[in-house]
Amino acid sequence: MTKLRFTKMQGCGNDFILIDDREERIPEEKKGGIARFLCRRRFSVGADGVLFLCRPTTSSYSYDVKMRVFNADGSEAEMSGNGMRCFAKYVYERGIVRSKRMRVETLGGLIVPEVEVDEKGFVVTSIRVFMGKPVFDRIDEAFFVNEQIGEIKLTSLRLGNPHAVVIVESFEGLDVDAVGKSIESHPAFPDRTNVDFVMSEEREKNEISVRTYERGVGETLSCGTGSTASVLALAELGYINASEPVTVHTKGGDLVVELKEEGAYLVGSAEVVYEGEVSVQNFTEF
């Protein structure tokens, strides 16, 4: 019997199980199975994904640490914006990285989070994550989903991981899971894609509302990369004022996205929910 210690965390309701695997106790081929086991709500710990804290695999960028993200279905994701905020809070508050600005290796490349702390300098109160620049594949193009849904307008881009952004007039009557799953697994996206449904508020307010169907998870209460991708798409289409911070309303709370010349920044908080320990049969069940 092997015991795994973990920390349950959340950022705007997007919840994760963080496991310190710097000693590489968990076999590589078992990580996906462990994520599926741990993420099952009501039958296990329950979460949208698992974050593994690892040692950097390369010194090319002088990384401080490495974050690996596994979705609830066991697939590995390139990056997670909400997950990165949780990850940065964890490694700073535990003294693993002592700099407020850290360099994190991910499957999607270098990510640079910067933490704000309380007066005593121990508790992280907010995290600003440099998300980089997007690569657009489609911009407001007609896209045929299937016979049931028909044709929609869609903007697709990569921001560490892939996103398809769909502008809607209202969320009322929208089946996020059904439409999201159809787009996620569409042949046009061989690696599957996250799907963001966006409702733009009045331009003067610079506020948008987003609901995201996450690849390998389903609809989540919030998605950091999805919120950032949505702002980037709406800025490209002229729906928002890109020179000012944009407030993103999600089911789990509000995030702020800032667009600068060097790229996009995601700002928000993260919280520790609880610490725990789970017993597994020496990884043989995965």
VENRAMO-V400675 format. One record per backbone hydrogen bond with DSSP energy under -1.0 kcal/mol. NH is the residue of the N-H (numbers start at 1). CO is the residue of the C=O. E is the energy in kcal/mol with one decimal. If there is no record, write none. Layout:
BEGIN
nh=NH co=CO e=E
nh=NH co=CO e=E
END
This chain:
BEGIN
nh=2 co=280 e=-3.5
nh=4 co=278 e=-3.3
nh=6 co=276 e=-2.5
nh=7 co=18 e=-2.1
nh=8 co=274 e=-3.1
nh=9 co=16 e=-2.7
nh=10 co=271 e=-2.3
nh=11 co=14 e=-1.8
nh=14 co=11 e=-1.7
nh=16 co=9 e=-2.9
nh=17 co=49 e=-1.9
nh=18 co=7 e=-3.1
nh=19 co=51 e=-2.8
nh=21 co=53 e=-2.3
nh=24 co=21 e=-1.7
nh=30 co=27 e=-1.8
nh=31 co=28 e=-1.1
nh=34 co=30 e=-2.4
nh=35 co=31 e=-2.2
nh=36 co=32 e=-2.1
nh=37 co=33 e=-2.3
nh=38 co=34 e=-2.9
nh=39 co=35 e=-2.3
nh=44 co=40 e=-1.9
nh=46 co=38 e=-3.1
nh=47 co=39 e=-1.4
nh=48 co=15 e=-2.1
nh=50 co=70 e=-2.7
nh=51 co=17 e=-2.5
nh=52 co=68 e=-2.6
nh=53 co=19 e=-2.7
nh=54 co=66 e=-2.9
nh=62 co=59 e=-1.0
nh=64 co=103 e=-3.2
nh=65 co=103 e=-1.2
nh=66 co=54 e=-2.2
nh=67 co=105 e=-2.8
nh=68 co=52 e=-1.9
nh=70 co=50 e=-2.6
nh=71 co=75 e=-3.3
nh=72 co=48 e=-1.1
nh=73 co=216 e=-1.2
nh=74 co=71 e=-2.0
nh=77 co=69 e=-2.6
nh=84 co=80 e=-2.2
nh=85 co=81 e=-1.5
nh=86 co=82 e=-1.9
nh=87 co=83 e=-2.8
nh=88 co=84 e=-2.8
nh=89 co=85 e=-2.1
nh=90 co=86 e=-2.2
nh=91 co=87 e=-2.5
nh=92 co=88 e=-1.9
nh=93 co=89 e=-2.5
nh=94 co=90 e=-1.5
nh=95 co=92 e=-1.8
nh=96 co=91 e=-1.7
nh=97 co=91 e=-1.9
nh=102 co=113 e=-2.3
nh=104 co=111 e=-2.8
nh=105 co=65 e=-2.7
nh=108 co=78 e=-1.5
nh=109 co=106 e=-1.8
nh=111 co=104 e=-2.4
nh=114 co=128 e=-2.6
nh=115 co=100 e=-2.6
nh=116 co=126 e=-3.1
nh=118 co=123 e=-2.0
nh=121 co=118 e=-1.4
nh=125 co=116 e=-2.6
nh=126 co=116 e=-1.3
nh=127 co=268 e=-2.9
nh=128 co=114 e=-2.9
nh=129 co=266 e=-3.2
nh=130 co=112 e=-2.6
nh=131 co=264 e=-3.0
nh=135 co=158 e=-1.9
nh=137 co=156 e=-2.9
nh=138 co=156 e=-1.7
nh=141 co=154 e=-2.4
nh=143 co=152 e=-3.1
nh=145 co=150 e=-2.9
nh=150 co=146 e=-2.9
nh=152 co=143 e=-2.7
nh=154 co=141 e=-2.4
nh=155 co=165 e=-2.3
nh=156 co=138 e=-1.1
nh=157 co=163 e=-2.5
nh=158 co=135 e=-2.1
nh=159 co=161 e=-2.5
nh=163 co=157 e=-2.8
nh=164 co=194 e=-2.4
nh=165 co=155 e=-3.9
nh=166 co=196 e=-3.3
nh=168 co=198 e=-3.1
nh=174 co=171 e=-2.0
nh=176 co=174 e=-1.2
nh=179 co=175 e=-2.6
nh=180 co=176 e=-2.3
nh=181 co=177 e=-2.2
nh=182 co=178 e=-1.7
nh=183 co=179 e=-2.0
nh=184 co=180 e=-3.1
nh=185 co=181 e=-2.0
nh=186 co=183 e=-1.4
nh=189 co=186 e=-2.7
nh=192 co=189 e=-2.5
nh=194 co=162 e=-1.8
nh=195 co=213 e=-2.6
nh=196 co=164 e=-3.2
nh=197 co=211 e=-3.1
nh=198 co=166 e=-2.8
nh=199 co=209 e=-2.8
nh=201 co=207 e=-2.2
nh=205 co=202 e=-1.3
nh=208 co=247 e=-2.3
nh=209 co=199 e=-2.6
nh=210 co=249 e=-2.6
nh=211 co=197 e=-2.3
nh=213 co=195 e=-3.0
nh=214 co=218 e=-2.5
nh=217 co=214 e=-2.3
nh=218 co=214 e=-2.3
nh=220 co=212 e=-1.7
nh=227 co=223 e=-2.4
nh=228 co=224 e=-2.1
nh=229 co=225 e=-3.0
nh=230 co=226 e=-2.2
nh=231 co=227 e=-1.9
nh=232 co=228 e=-2.4
nh=233 co=229 e=-2.4
nh=234 co=230 e=-2.5
nh=235 co=231 e=-2.4
nh=236 co=232 e=-2.0
nh=237 co=233 e=-1.5
nh=239 co=234 e=-2.7
nh=244 co=241 e=-1.6
nh=246 co=257 e=-2.7
nh=247 co=206 e=-2.0
nh=248 co=255 e=-3.3
nh=249 co=208 e=-3.2
nh=250 co=253 e=-1.9
nh=252 co=221 e=-2.2
nh=253 co=250 e=-1.1
nh=255 co=248 e=-2.3
nh=256 co=267 e=-2.2
nh=257 co=246 e=-2.5
nh=258 co=265 e=-2.4
nh=260 co=263 e=-2.6
nh=264 co=132 e=-2.6
nh=265 co=258 e=-2.8
nh=266 co=129 e=-2.5
nh=267 co=256 e=-3.1
nh=268 co=127 e=-1.9
nh=271 co=10 e=-2.6
nh=273 co=8 e=-3.2
nh=274 co=8 e=-1.3
nh=276 co=6 e=-2.5
nh=278 co=4 e=-2.5
nh=280 co=2 e=-3.3
nh=282 co=280 e=-2.4
nh=284 co=281 e=-2.4
nh=286 co=283 e=-1.2
END
